[in-house]
């Protein structure tokens, strides 16, 4: 019989890095809470948090999400919220970047570099270029899944 007092519970010294969705300020990675936030319109502050977290420019984030710079500036002065369709595209970027960061074992710089590199399996487009449509984003997600499982075609 094993004596339970033989075993000591120790606190792990390894703390997982927060997911991008957490650092960016999304309320959740999916589900009703995220849907409600998207329908309300995400705070424009998410763009700044993303550019800080990914170490990319504001224009990079706006281009990747298809948000016009003038529209963004207008939202900033009007009410500080993105439109629901813009919010959806930002959430899509965050979701896919989280997957890419996981693929590169937490290396955000490598994930961003990969995100900008054309892939033959994406018709010689970069993952970033594919985000304009949900179908393109799905192809990027599928590619990440194949790479995680060692399927390179």
C-alpha positions as CSV (number, residue, x, y, z in Angstrom):
1,X,0.0,0.0,0.0
2,X,1.3,3.4,-0.9
3,X,1.6,6.1,1.7
4,X,0.1,9.3,0.3
5,X,2.4,11.4,2.5
6,X,5.3,10.1,0.3
7,X,4.2,12.3,-2.5
8,X,4.5,16.1,-2.4
9,X,2.6,18.3,-4.7
10,X,4.9,20.9,-6.2
11,X,3.9,23.9,-8.1
12,X,5.2,23.9,-11.6
13,X,7.9,26.5,-12.4
14,X,7.0,26.4,-16.0
15,X,4.3,28.9,-16.9
16,X,2.7,28.7,-20.3
17,X,2.8,31.8,-22.4
18,X,-0.6,33.3,-22.8
19,X,-2.3,32.7,-26.1
20,X,-2.5,35.6,-28.5
21,X,-6.3,35.9,-28.0
22,X,-5.7,36.5,-24.3
23,X,-2.9,39.0,-24.9
24,X,-4.9,40.8,-27.5
25,X,-7.8,41.2,-25.1
26,X,-10.4,39.0,-26.7
27,X,-12.9,37.7,-24.1
28,X,-12.5,34.1,-25.3
29,X,-11.0,32.1,-28.1
30,X,-14.4,31.0,-29.4
31,X,-18.0,30.4,-28.3
32,X,-20.9,32.7,-27.4
33,X,-18.8,35.2,-25.4
34,X,-16.6,35.9,-28.5
35,X,-19.6,36.0,-30.8
36,X,-21.3,38.6,-28.6
37,X,-18.1,40.7,-28.5
38,X,-17.8,40.5,-32.3
39,X,-21.4,41.6,-32.7
40,X,-20.9,44.5,-30.3
41,X,-17.7,45.4,-32.2
42,X,-14.2,44.9,-30.7
43,X,-12.4,47.8,-29.2
44,X,-10.0,49.4,-31.7
45,X,-7.3,49.0,-29.0
46,X,-7.0,45.4,-30.1
47,X,-5.0,46.6,-33.2
48,X,-2.4,48.2,-31.0
49,X,-2.2,45.2,-28.7
50,X,-1.8,42.9,-31.7
51,X,0.9,45.0,-33.2
52,X,2.7,45.0,-29.9
53,X,2.3,41.3,-29.3
54,X,3.4,40.3,-32.9
55,X,6.0,43.1,-33.2
56,X,4.5,44.2,-36.5
57,X,3.1,47.6,-37.7
58,X,-0.4,48.8,-37.4
59,X,-0.6,48.8,-41.2
60,X,0.4,45.1,-41.2
61,X,-2.6,44.3,-39.0
62,X,-4.9,46.5,-41.0
63,X,-3.8,45.0,-44.3
64,X,-4.1,41.4,-42.9
65,X,-7.6,42.1,-41.8
66,X,-8.7,44.2,-44.8
67,X,-9.5,47.2,-42.6
68,X,-9.1,50.5,-44.5
69,X,-6.7,52.9,-42.7
70,X,-9.2,55.8,-43.0
71,X,-12.0,53.8,-41.7
72,X,-9.9,52.8,-38.8
73,X,-9.0,56.4,-38.0
74,X,-12.7,57.3,-38.2
75,X,-13.7,54.5,-35.8
76,X,-11.0,55.7,-33.4
77,X,-12.5,59.2,-33.3
78,X,-16.2,58.2,-33.4
79,X,-16.8,55.5,-30.9
80,X,-13.7,53.4,-30.5
81,X,-15.1,50.2,-31.9
82,X,-14.7,48.2,-35.0
83,X,-17.7,47.2,-37.0
84,X,-18.8,43.5,-36.5
85,X,-17.5,42.4,-39.9
86,X,-14.1,44.0,-39.1
87,X,-14.1,42.5,-35.7
88,X,-14.8,39.1,-37.3
89,X,-11.7,39.5,-39.5
90,X,-9.6,40.5,-36.5
91,X,-10.8,37.5,-34.6
92,X,-10.0,35.3,-37.6
93,X,-6.4,36.7,-37.7
94,X,-5.9,36.1,-34.0
95,X,-7.3,32.5,-34.3
96,X,-5.0,31.6,-37.2
97,X,-1.9,33.4,-35.7
98,X,-2.5,31.5,-32.4
99,X,-2.3,28.3,-34.4
100,X,0.8,29.4,-36.3
101,X,2.5,30.4,-33.1
102,X,1.7,27.0,-31.6
103,X,3.1,25.4,-34.8
104,X,6.3,27.2,-34.2
105,X,6.3,26.2,-30.5
106,X,5.7,29.8,-29.2
107,X,8.1,31.6,-31.6
108,X,6.0,34.6,-32.6
109,X,8.7,35.9,-34.9
110,X,9.0,32.6,-36.8
111,X,5.2,32.5,-37.1
112,X,4.9,36.0,-38.5
113,X,7.7,35.2,-41.0
114,X,5.9,32.0,-42.1
115,X,2.7,34.0,-42.3
116,X,4.3,36.3,-44.9
117,X,5.9,33.5,-47.0
118,X,4.1,32.1,-50.1
119,X,3.2,28.5,-50.1
120,X,2.6,26.3,-53.2
121,X,-0.2,24.6,-51.4
122,X,-1.9,28.0,-51.1
123,X,-1.6,28.7,-54.8
124,X,1.7,30.5,-54.2
125,X,0.0,33.0,-51.9
126,X,1.1,33.7,-48.3
127,X,-1.2,32.7,-45.4
128,X,-1.6,36.5,-44.8
129,X,-3.0,37.0,-48.3
130,X,-5.5,34.2,-47.8
131,X,-7.3,35.8,-44.9
132,X,-9.4,38.0,-47.1
133,X,-12.1,35.3,-47.2
134,X,-13.3,32.7,-44.7
135,X,-12.5,30.0,-47.3
136,X,-8.9,31.2,-47.6
137,X,-8.6,31.3,-43.8
138,X,-9.9,27.7,-43.7
139,X,-7.2,26.7,-46.2
140,X,-4.5,28.2,-44.0
141,X,-6.0,26.4,-41.0
142,X,-5.9,23.2,-42.9
143,X,-2.3,23.8,-43.9
144,X,-1.3,24.4,-40.3
145,X,-3.0,21.1,-39.4
146,X,-1.1,19.2,-42.1
147,X,2.2,20.7,-41.1
148,X,1.6,19.8,-37.4
149,X,1.1,16.2,-38.5
150,X,4.0,16.1,-40.9
151,X,2.0,16.2,-44.1
152,X,3.9,18.7,-46.4
153,X,1.8,18.5,-49.6
